[in-house]
Amino acid sequence: MAKNTSSSAFRKIDVDQYCEDNYKEDEIDQVGPQGPDENEVKNLLQKGKLIDALKVVLMNAPLGSKNQQIKENALNLTLRVLLSIKPSQIEEAVNSLDIDLLDILMKYVYKGFENPSEGSSGHLLVWHEKVYNVGGVGCIIRVLSDTRRV
């Protein structure tokens, strides 16, 4: 038998805050990385340190930035790094990344599919396959459901 209590604390909850029409996306601090350093990445590419260049562009991805120019520059630089890595080296590069960087890499792969250049689609498909082999379906789900875009 249910116990009748005189507690009315539940009535003080503002249920309107959970209405989707009142939902406001959390503001992301602009203090985070504002994109990779282009000179540093170019130096790493010239020295042949392709995996290090990949890590630099992924760690400094402007995920929360509202500045479209910063995002565009980071995308172009990341695609340059991805396309400079040979298909035989892709698996080694993917295996050297942690799960968070894999998710960011998958975001850039999908962004690269949106605006394909000459010969990039096939190369990006190889990247997609290798990231999927390591990150699994969870990687794709996290990328598609994340509100932070590259």
C-alpha positions as CSV (number, residue, x, y, z in Angstrom):
1,M,0.0,0.0,0.0
2,A,1.4,3.4,-0.9
3,K,2.3,5.8,1.8
4,N,0.6,9.2,1.6
5,T,3.1,11.9,2.3
6,S,2.5,15.6,2.7
7,S,5.6,16.5,0.8
8,S,5.0,19.0,-2.0
9,A,8.7,19.5,-3.0
10,F,8.1,18.0,-6.4
11,R,5.8,20.9,-7.2
12,K,8.6,23.4,-7.2
13,I,10.3,21.9,-10.2
14,D,10.1,24.1,-13.3
15,V,9.0,21.7,-16.0
16,D,9.1,24.3,-18.7
17,Q,12.8,24.2,-18.7
18,Y,12.6,20.8,-20.3
19,C,10.5,21.9,-23.2
20,E,12.3,21.7,-26.5
21,D,11.1,25.1,-27.6
22,N,12.9,26.7,-24.7
23,Y,16.2,24.7,-25.3
24,K,19.3,26.8,-25.7
25,E,22.5,25.2,-26.8
26,D,25.3,25.6,-24.3
27,E,27.7,28.4,-25.3
28,I,31.1,27.0,-26.0
29,D,34.1,29.0,-24.7
30,Q,36.2,30.6,-27.4
31,V,39.3,30.1,-25.2
32,G,39.9,26.7,-26.9
33,P,42.2,26.1,-29.9
34,Q,41.6,28.5,-32.8
35,G,42.9,26.1,-35.4
36,P,46.2,24.4,-36.1
37,D,49.4,26.5,-36.7
38,E,49.8,26.3,-40.5
39,N,53.6,26.9,-40.3
40,E,54.1,24.1,-37.8
41,V,52.1,21.7,-40.0
42,K,54.0,22.7,-43.2
43,N,57.3,22.2,-41.4
44,L,56.3,18.7,-40.3
45,L,55.1,17.8,-43.8
46,Q,58.4,19.0,-45.3
47,K,60.3,16.9,-42.8
48,G,58.2,13.8,-43.6
49,K,56.7,13.6,-40.2
50,L,53.2,13.0,-41.6
51,I,51.7,11.3,-38.5
52,D,52.9,14.2,-36.3
53,A,51.3,16.7,-38.7
54,L,48.1,14.7,-38.5
55,K,48.1,14.8,-34.7
56,V,48.7,18.6,-34.7
57,V,45.8,19.4,-36.9
58,L,43.5,17.0,-35.0
59,M,44.5,18.3,-31.6
60,N,44.0,21.9,-32.6
61,A,40.7,21.4,-34.5
62,P,38.4,24.5,-34.0
63,L,35.4,22.4,-32.8
64,G,33.6,25.2,-31.0
65,S,34.5,28.1,-33.1
66,K,31.8,30.2,-34.7
67,N,34.3,31.8,-37.1
68,Q,33.8,30.1,-40.4
69,Q,37.1,31.3,-41.9
70,I,39.0,29.5,-39.1
71,K,37.1,26.3,-39.7
72,E,37.7,26.6,-43.5
73,N,41.4,27.1,-43.0
74,A,41.6,24.1,-40.6
75,L,39.7,21.9,-43.1
76,N,41.9,22.8,-46.0
77,L,45.0,22.2,-43.9
78,T,43.7,18.9,-42.6
79,L,42.7,17.7,-46.0
80,R,46.2,18.5,-47.3
81,V,47.7,16.4,-44.5
82,L,45.2,13.5,-45.1
83,L,45.9,13.5,-48.8
84,S,49.7,13.6,-48.4
85,I,49.7,10.4,-46.3
86,K,50.0,7.3,-48.6
87,P,47.3,4.6,-48.4
88,S,49.9,2.2,-47.1
89,Q,50.6,4.5,-44.1
90,I,47.0,5.2,-43.2
91,E,46.6,2.2,-40.9
92,E,49.7,3.1,-39.0
93,A,48.5,6.7,-38.6
94,V,45.0,5.6,-37.5
95,N,46.4,3.2,-34.9
96,S,48.5,5.9,-33.4
97,L,45.4,8.0,-32.5
98,D,43.3,7.9,-29.4
99,I,39.4,7.6,-29.6
100,D,38.8,11.4,-29.3
101,L,41.2,12.1,-32.2
102,L,39.6,9.3,-34.2
103,D,36.2,11.0,-33.8
104,I,37.7,14.4,-35.0
105,L,39.4,12.6,-37.9
106,M,36.1,11.1,-38.9
107,K,34.4,14.5,-38.8
108,Y,37.0,15.8,-41.2
109,V,36.6,12.8,-43.5
110,Y,32.8,13.5,-43.7
111,K,33.5,17.2,-44.2
112,G,35.8,16.2,-47.0
113,F,33.1,14.2,-48.6
114,E,30.9,17.3,-48.7
115,N,33.3,19.2,-50.9
116,P,35.3,16.6,-52.9
117,S,38.3,17.7,-55.0
118,E,40.0,15.8,-57.8
119,G,41.0,12.3,-56.5
120,S,40.2,13.0,-52.9
121,S,37.0,10.9,-52.6
122,G,38.8,7.6,-53.0
123,H,41.5,8.5,-50.6
124,L,39.0,9.7,-48.0
125,L,37.1,6.4,-48.4
126,V,40.3,4.6,-47.4
127,W,40.6,6.8,-44.4
128,H,37.0,6.1,-43.5
129,E,37.5,2.4,-43.7
130,K,40.6,2.4,-41.5
131,V,39.0,4.7,-38.9
132,Y,35.9,2.5,-38.9
133,N,38.0,-0.6,-38.4
134,V,39.5,0.9,-35.3
135,G,36.7,3.1,-33.9
136,G,33.7,0.9,-34.9
137,V,30.2,2.0,-35.4
138,G,30.4,4.1,-32.2
139,C,32.8,6.5,-33.9
140,I,30.3,7.2,-36.6
141,I,27.4,7.6,-34.2
142,R,29.4,10.0,-32.0
143,V,30.3,12.1,-35.1
144,L,26.8,12.2,-36.4
145,S,25.2,13.1,-33.1
146,D,27.8,15.6,-31.9
147,T,26.7,19.3,-32.3
148,R,30.2,20.6,-32.5
149,R,31.2,20.8,-36.2
150,V,34.5,21.2,-37.9
